[in-house]
């Protein structure tokens, strides 16, 4: 019986799941291709055998049996599945069909792990259903409902909320803006006592340095970094709180970055830049360019209309927007060079960040910031595995690890945009071929009014 709160998946995906379930006992041999194992930047020419949802072995002349499904990669490239480390799984009030579409869009674009950044009680049942392959989608690691200025009213209530979320079984706590310093500290102390981490935004009353001192697990959106580069940020009023510091860009003292990088590294915090989200909200594209993106066909019409209104009403300052994004890129590269772990996350499905599609734009943004294609891929493969302490579960092509695989027709190490050349995806041993993938995508597009 399906757990409470877990809906049926979209029609085409149900057909896909039937095919996946029918082949669940099959071995899969990926042959005639190249492996990007992520153990190093080297590309090796070898076959890979999957058995019982795990990578069994890699090499040459592996052999087949009557139960082996042979996948001829035709010279293509096999990489580990990607992670979306700032994902928003739709809540029940957004509709079950929409939620299932989002899950499908993620796996169709090679995302086999998602860190849910705004949890709901239904997501706990969903998490198990995903692992059991009763719902098609990525491995889910989820926060509970967020700690913010509306959900938290006192330090004592913050402590109680920590205890409740730990008892409920959430994986970590999500921080949003609005907490007072006393509320944040109470939350952090109780989280330490309960053995649960916290991640997300940096409340303005807390500040980046204090969040690092309290061992916040991740700083998402680079929240607080530009404000920390400004000698007296409060002198600029509400600009401290707006747009992740965009208005503070002209006042940033870049010489302060060296110390911030050291502090971040010393604290062991990880960074989820969500650079594409800020690119969308900057002035680098006009409202009409944002609205006319081809991938918007995968968004519900009501959501696209909401985004379109925001885009048309947004104030634009091209010079400031360009400087803001350049400063963010410089911060990302400096943190990476300073040994701080970067995690791939795009904040989908938020402002024009179409689930799945946006993670490939985020990879391109990491390369534009100065990471190599291999380093960019690591932010979505080996780095998330390290962050979660699940290096024996996923993140590389290695015998014994889960068979989370993406077959690409072109080499992403030569051009990171080749990460989009998806021929098929395997989710913990379940195979989605190109026909199933394209049929599912077409179904979502038709339902949203596309051709």
C-alpha positions in Angstrom: 0.0 0.0 0.0 1.3 3.5 -0.9 2.1 5.5 2.2 -0.1 8.4 3.2 0.8 11.6 1.3 2.4 9.8 -1.7 0.5 10.3 -4.9 0.3 8.5 -8.2 3.0 9.6 -10.6 2.3 11.2 -14.0 0.8 8.8 -16.6 3.8 8.4 -18.8 6.0 7.9 -15.8 3.7 5.1 -14.6 4.4 3.4 -17.9 8.1 4.0 -17.4 8.0 2.7 -13.9 6.3 -0.5 -15.1 9.1 -1.0 -17.5 11.7 -0.2 -14.9 10.1 -2.7 -12.4 10.0 -5.4 -15.1 13.7 -5.0 -15.6 14.6 -4.7 -11.9 16.2 -8.2 -11.8 18.2 -7.6 -15.0 22.0 -7.0 -15.1 22.9 -4.0 -17.3 26.1 -3.9 -19.3 27.2 -0.5 -20.5 29.6 -1.1 -23.3 31.5 0.6 -26.1 32.0 3.9 -24.3 34.1 5.9 -21.9 33.8 6.2 -18.1 34.3 9.4 -16.2 34.6 7.8 -12.7 35.3 11.1 -10.9 38.1 9.4 -9.0 40.4 11.6 -11.2 40.0 13.8 -14.3 41.1 10.8 -16.4 38.7 9.3 -18.9 38.9 5.5 -19.3 37.6 3.3 -22.0 35.9 0.4 -20.3 32.6 -1.4 -19.8 30.5 -1.2 -16.6 28.3 -3.9 -15.2 25.3 -3.2 -12.9 23.7 -5.9 -10.8 21.0 -5.6 -8.1 21.1 -1.8 -8.4 24.8 -1.5 -7.7 27.9 -1.2 -9.9 29.2 -4.7 -9.9 32.5 -4.3 -11.9 34.2 -2.2 -14.5 36.7 -3.4 -17.2 36.8 -5.2 -20.5 35.2 -8.4 -21.7 32.9 -8.6 -18.7 30.6 -11.1 -20.3 26.8 -11.3 -20.4 24.0 -13.8 -19.4 20.4 -14.3 -20.4 19.4 -11.7 -17.8 21.8 -9.0 -19.1 20.5 -5.9 -20.9 23.3 -4.6 -23.1 23.5 -0.8 -23.6 25.7 0.2 -26.4 27.0 3.7 -25.6 28.3 4.2 -29.1 31.4 5.9 -27.9 29.6 8.0 -25.4 30.4 8.9 -21.8 29.1 7.6 -18.5 29.2 9.8 -15.4 27.8 9.5 -11.9 24.3 10.9 -11.3 24.2 14.5 -10.3 22.9 16.2 -7.2 20.6 19.2 -6.8 21.7 20.4 -3.5 19.2 23.2 -3.2 15.9 21.7 -4.3 12.3 22.6 -3.4 10.0 19.5 -3.5 6.5 20.9 -4.0 4.2 20.7 -1.0 0.8 19.0 -1.2 -1.0 22.3 -1.6 0.8 22.9 -4.9 -0.7 19.8 -6.4 0.4 16.2 -6.7 0.8 16.3 -10.4 3.1 19.2 -10.2 5.2 17.5 -7.6 5.5 14.4 -9.7 6.4 16.5 -12.7 9.2 18.1 -10.7 10.6 14.8 -9.6 10.5 13.5 -13.2 12.2 16.6 -14.5 15.0 16.1 -12.1 15.8 12.5 -13.0 15.3 13.1 -16.7 18.1 15.6 -16.5 20.4 13.3 -14.6 19.7 14.3 -11.0 19.7 11.2 -8.9 20.1 12.9 -5.5 18.1 16.0 -4.2 18.5 17.9 -0.9 15.1 19.2 -0.1 15.4 22.7 1.4 11.8 23.3 2.4 10.4 20.1 4.0 6.9 19.1 4.7 5.5 16.1 6.7 4.5 14.4 3.5 8.1 14.5 2.3 9.1 11.9 5.0 6.8 9.3 3.4 7.9 10.4 -0.1 11.5 9.9 0.9 10.9 6.3 1.6 8.7 5.7 -1.4 11.5 7.1 -3.6 14.1 4.8 -2.1 11.7 1.8 -2.6 11.1 2.9 -6.3 7.3 3.2 -5.6 7.6 6.8 -6.9 10.0 7.8 -9.6 12.5 10.4 -8.6 15.9 11.0 -7.0 17.2 10.0 -3.6 15.8 12.6 -1.2 17.5 14.1 1.8 15.2 16.6 3.4 14.9 19.4 5.9 11.8 20.0 7.9 9.7 23.2 7.6 11.9 26.3 7.9 13.0 28.3 10.9 12.1 31.9 10.1 10.7 35.1 11.4 7.1 33.8 11.2 7.5 30.2 12.4 9.7 31.0 15.4 8.5 33.4 18.1 11.0 32.9 20.9 14.2 31.0 21.8 12.3 28.4 23.8 10.0 27.8 20.8 13.0 27.5 18.5 14.4 24.7 20.8 11.0 22.9 20.8 10.9 23.1 17.0 14.4 21.5 16.8 13.3 18.6 19.1 10.1 18.1 17.1 11.9 17.9 13.8 14.5 15.6 15.1 11.9 13.3 16.5 9.9 13.4 13.2 12.9 12.1 11.3 14.0 15.0 9.2 17.6 15.0 8.1 18.5 18.6 8.9 17.0 22.0 9.8 16.4 24.8 7.2 17.2 28.4 8.2 15.3 31.3 6.5 15.6 35.0 7.2 13.9 36.7 10.1 15.4 34.9 13.2 16.7 37.1 16.0 20.2 36.4 17.3 18.8 34.8 20.5 16.4 32.6 18.5 19.2 31.5 16.1 21.6 30.7 19.0 18.9 28.7 20.8 18.2 26.7 17.6 21.9 26.1 17.1 22.5 25.0 20.7 19.5 22.6 20.7 20.6 21.3 17.3 24.0 20.4 18.7 22.4 18.7 21.7 20.0 16.7 19.4 22.7 15.8 16.9 21.1 17.4 13.8 22.6 20.0 11.5 21.2 23.2 10.1 21.7 24.9 6.8 20.4 27.6 4.5 20.2 31.4 4.8 22.1 33.7 7.2 19.6 35.9 9.0 20.6 39.6 9.0 20.6 39.8 12.8 23.1 36.9 12.9 25.6 37.7 10.2 28.0 35.4 8.4 30.8 35.3 10.9 28.5 34.2 13.7 26.8 31.6 11.5 30.2 30.1 10.8 31.1 30.2 14.4 27.9 28.3 15.2 28.9 25.7 12.6 26.1 26.2 10.1 26.5 23.3 7.7 25.9 25.1 4.4 25.7 28.8 3.5 23.3 28.8 0.5 23.1 31.6 -2.1 26.4 33.0 -0.7 24.1 34.6 1.8 25.9 37.1 4.0 29.2 37.2 2.0 28.8 40.5 0.3 27.5 42.1 3.5 30.6 40.7 5.3 32.8 42.4 2.7 31.4 45.8 3.6 33.0 47.6 6.5 29.8 49.1 7.9 26.9 47.3 6.2 24.2 48.6 8.5 25.1 52.2 7.4 23.4 51.3 4.1 20.0 50.4 5.6 17.7 47.9 4.0 20.3 47.2 1.3 21.9 44.7 3.7 18.8 42.5 3.5 17.8 43.0 -0.1 18.8 40.7 -3.0 21.7 38.9 -1.3 23.6 42.1 -1.0 23.3 43.3 -4.6 22.9 46.9 -3.4 26.1 46.6 -1.3 28.2 45.6 -4.3 29.8 49.0 -4.8 30.8 49.2 -1.1 32.4 45.7 -0.9 36.1 45.7 0.2 37.5 42.7 -1.7 40.6 42.6 0.6 38.4 41.3 3.3 37.7 38.1 1.3 40.9 36.4 2.3 39.9 36.3 5.9 36.3 35.3 5.1 37.7 32.3 3.1 39.9 31.3 6.0 37.0 31.6 8.4 34.7 29.5 6.2 37.4 26.8 5.7 38.1 26.7 9.4 34.4 26.3 10.3 34.0 23.4 7.9 31.1 25.1 6.2 30.1 24.2 2.6 28.8 26.6 0.0 25.8 26.2 -2.3 26.0 29.2 -4.6 22.8 28.9 -6.6 24.4 31.3 -9.0 21.8 30.8 -11.7 19.0 32.1 -9.4 20.9 35.4 -9.1 21.7 35.5 -12.8 17.9 35.2 -13.4 17.1 38.1 -11.1 20.0 40.3 -12.3 19.8 42.5 -15.4 21.9 40.3 -17.7 18.7 39.2 -19.5 15.6 41.2 -20.3 12.2 40.2 -19.0 11.2 39.0 -22.4 14.3 36.9 -22.8 13.6 35.2 -19.5 10.0 34.6 -20.4 10.8 33.2 -23.8 13.3 30.5 -22.7 12.5 27.3 -24.4 12.6 25.2 -21.2 9.8 27.3 -19.7 7.4 24.8 -21.5 8.0 22.5 -18.5 6.6 25.1 -16.0 2.9 25.2 -15.1 1.3 28.2 -16.8 0.3 29.8 -13.5 3.8 29.6 -12.2 5.3 31.0 -15.4 2.7 33.9 -15.3 3.8 34.6 -11.7 7.5 34.7 -12.7 6.7 36.8 -15.8 4.9 39.5 -13.7 7.9 39.6 -11.4 10.3 39.9 -14.3 8.4 42.8 -15.9 8.0 44.7 -12.6 11.7 44.3 -11.6 13.8 47.3 -11.5 16.9 46.9 -13.7 20.4 48.3 -13.4 22.6 46.6 -15.9 25.9 47.9 -14.6 25.1 47.0 -11.0 23.7 43.6 -12.0 26.9 42.8 -13.9 29.2 43.9 -11.1 27.1 41.9 -8.6 27.4 38.7 -10.6 31.1 39.2 -11.2 31.7 39.7 -7.5 29.8 36.6 -6.7 31.9 34.6 -9.3 35.0 36.0 -7.7 33.8 34.9 -4.2 33.0 31.4 -5.5 36.4 30.9 -7.1 38.2 32.3 -4.0 36.3 29.9 -1.7 37.0 27.0 -4.0 40.7 27.9 -4.2 40.8 28.2 -0.4 39.7 24.6 0.1 36.1 25.3 0.9 33.7 22.7 -0.5 31.3 23.8 -3.2 28.0 22.0 -3.7 26.0 22.1 -6.9 22.6 23.7 -6.3 20.3 25.9 -8.4 17.2 26.5 -6.2 14.8 24.8 -8.5 12.0 25.2 -9.1 12.3 28.9 -8.2 12.4 32.0 -10.3 12.8 30.7 -13.9 15.0 27.8 -12.7 13.3 24.9 -14.5 13.9 21.7 -12.5 16.7 19.7 -14.0 17.6 22.2 -16.8 18.8 24.7 -14.2 21.4 22.3 -12.8 23.2 22.2 -16.1 23.1 26.0 -16.2 24.6 26.0 -12.7 27.4 23.7 -13.9 28.2 26.2 -16.7 28.1 29.1 -14.1 30.7 27.2 -12.0 33.0 26.9 -15.0 32.4 30.6 -15.8 33.5 31.4 -12.3 36.8 29.7 -12.9 36.3 26.0 -12.0 37.4 23.4 -14.5 34.7 21.2 -16.0 36.0 18.3 -13.8 35.9 20.5 -10.6 32.4 21.7 -11.6 31.2 18.1 -12.0 32.7 17.3 -8.6 30.4 19.9 -7.0 27.4 17.7 -8.1 28.9 14.2 -7.6 31.8 13.5 -5.2 31.3 16.7 -3.1 27.7 15.9 -2.1 28.7 12.3 -1.2 31.5 13.7 1.0 29.1 16.3 2.5 26.5 13.7 3.5 29.1 11.1 4.6 27.8 8.8 1.9 31.0 8.2 -0.2 30.3 4.4 -0.1 26.8 5.0 -1.5 27.1 7.4 -4.5 29.1 10.1 -6.2 31.6 8.0 -8.3 31.7 5.1 -10.7 33.1 2.5 -8.4 32.2 -1.2 -7.7 29.8 -1.4 -4.8 28.3 2.0 -5.1 24.7 2.7 -6.2 24.1 2.6 -9.9 23.3 6.3 -10.3 24.4 6.8 -13.9 24.0 9.3 -16.7 25.0 8.4 -20.3 26.1 11.4 -22.3 26.8 11.4 -26.0 29.6 14.0 -25.7 32.4 14.6 -23.2 31.6 17.1 -20.5 35.3 17.5 -19.6 35.9 19.0 -23.0 32.9 21.3 -22.7 30.7 21.4 -19.6 27.7 22.2 -21.8 28.0 18.6 -23.0 26.4 17.6 -19.6 23.1 18.3 -21.4 23.7 15.6 -24.1 21.7 12.9 -22.1 21.0 9.6 -23.8 19.7 7.8 -20.7 19.7 7.9 -16.9 19.9 5.1 -14.3 18.4 5.7 -10.9 19.8 3.1 -8.4 19.6 0.4 -11.0 16.4 1.4 -12.7 17.0 2.4 -16.3 15.3 5.3 -18.2 16.2 5.1 -21.8 16.0 8.0 -24.3 12.5 7.0 -25.5 11.1 7.0 -22.0 12.9 10.2 -21.1 11.6 12.1 -24.2 8.1 10.7 -23.7 7.9 11.9 -20.1 9.2 15.4 -21.0 6.8 15.7 -23.9 3.9 14.7 -21.6 4.8 17.5 -19.2 5.2 20.0 -22.0 1.8 19.1 -23.4 0.1 19.4 -20.0 1.5 22.8 -19.6 0.2 24.0 -22.9 3.3 23.4 -25.0 3.5 21.6 -28.4 
